[in-house]
Structures are given as structure tokens and as C-alpha cells.
Amino acid sequence: MPVFKRNIKESTQKSTFLSRYTDTNRFTKILRVLLLVALLLTITFGTAKILTPECTEQRKLSEIPLNTRRTPSLNDIIHESQKYLGTLPDKESTLPLGIKEFKTSAAVSKNTSHPPVISPAAGETFLVVIDPGHQQKADMNPEPIAPWSTLKKPRVSGGAAGVRTGIKESILMLQISKILKEELERKGMRAVLTREREEVNISNKERAMVANSLKADLFLRLHANSSSNPGVTGALALYQQPHPSLIEASKKSKTAAQIILDIYCQRTGMKNLGINEGKDMTGLNWSKVPAVILELGFLSNPEDEVFMVSESGKNAIVKAISEGIIAYKNSLD
């Protein structure tokens, strides 16, 4: 082949190769650009997709009223009740529960003059507020026994003590109340204690305000009785008087007292001393919800005391009371 033609052919081949190489290189660059764009779009929309539910949830949360965002803690309830009654403590040493959460809540709401607005979340189950009677130290400062009365009684008395073991009523009732709370929760109900330890100062009036603030279905106050006669034995219950402001609550209170006491005595073997109207009971009079005082037995009676203090006795007491509460609940349906 002539040199000229061969050069032309080689030149043509090189030109074709370069053209193809250039086209391939250009295609590669375009492909890289497209991949980069796709990656950026993926990151952008992926992030938006991840953030959107969170942002939506935050928006929805901001639209929910503050008092319905969560079920209030016991510290919230005590704080709001004491604030409304004008007994809000200023020092941590006098806090009813001695918990930092209470102190923070008090600091934030100190200047609020509105009455407490505390409600359980909508659709909640049957709620029982359990009040373990008394506390470590009595508070003999007076408080009105009722909203309509000028008569006054000590804010909270010291309670009884076991004739044989010497156990304080306040300690025994707290022990039983904690077990009862767990038992009620196991049976599908909600339960709140007005106090969770001995070192508190919560008056009878303030305890009732806890139940009112939560709009409890039942306010159950647990106590042990005492008598100068060690032979006296048995259990009894007190219900709210039918004052014009408590007509509906009083009816339910009487029903609850009768049902719970009857089942309690049947299951534990305690002598049934019947139900009575608790006219001068501060915790009953200030309660706007059905309230009952259940006297579990006499700490002044050796047999009653041994039964209430023993582990088997406590378990029997708790099962009997929970059964009684369920029976009362079913009577309302």
C-alpha cells in the first residue's frame, strides 16, 4: 500500500478512536453529573422524609393543652392543691414529698393564682386515690372540717400504735397501701397514693384535694382503729354525710362503704362493725368525689394487730379490698 494511503488510513483510524474516546469521556462526565444530582435529591428528600413526622408530631404536641399532655404526677397534684389552699411551702425541707420535681414545679407556678386544673387523660380506666392514714409527725395546727363549717380540727393527728409490736398506724397503712396500689394496677385499674413515705406534712383537707384534682372515681382512706378496751375488735367504714353540696358523692360513698366493708369482713374474717356517717371527718367533707374511710381493725387488740402486721394478713387485706372495689365499680355499670 502506498505510504500516502496508509497514512491517511492511520490518520482516519486515530481520528475515529479520538472521537469515540471523546464521546465516551463526555458520556462518563454526564453520567457522573446525573449520579451526583440523584444523590443530592436522595439526601434532600430522604432527610425531609425523616424530619417530616417529627416536625408534624411537634406541631401536634404544641396544639395540645398543657394540662392534657400527660397524666400529672403526684408531685404536680400536691403542689397544685397546696398552691390553691395557700399552703405551698417555700423550702425544700418542708416539701410534702421532698422531691426536686416538686420544688421545680413550685418555682415555676409560684405566682399563679388560678385554682388547680388537673385531670386524668381522656378515656382512662377506673381511678382510685388511696390515702395511707396519718404520717410520721402530727400537725396540730387547725383547719376547717368542711367548706361549709367554721369548726376546726388538727390538720393531721398522730394515729394509733400496736399494743403488741408497737408499730405505728401511719407506717402500717403505708405498707398496705403500696401493696394495694400494685394489686389494683394488676387488675386493670389506676391507683394513686396521697403519700409515698412517712416524712411528709399533708393535711386531711389537702389529701381530699388530691382526689378532687384527679377527679377520682373513689377516694379510699385506710386507717387502723384503737380503743381503751383491748377486747374491742373488728372493722368499720365511714362514708360522706349527705350535705347539699355532696348529695351524689354521698350516695356513692355510702354504697362503696357498704360493699367494700362487707366483702372485706367476709374474706378476712374480721367482725363487721357496720358503716357510719363521718360527719366530722375533714377528709370526707372536703372530698367532692365518693370517699370512704376503712378502719381495717384495732391496733389496740392483739389478735387484730398480729393479723394486720403479718405478711399473710396484709395480702389477705389487699385482696379483700381490691375485690370490694371491683364489686363497687361493677355496681355503677
Summary of the structure (lengths in Angstrom):
residues: 333
radius of gyration: 35.1
end to end distance: 111.9
largest distance: 141.1
contacts: 1033
relative contact order: 0.12
helix: 53%
strand: 15%
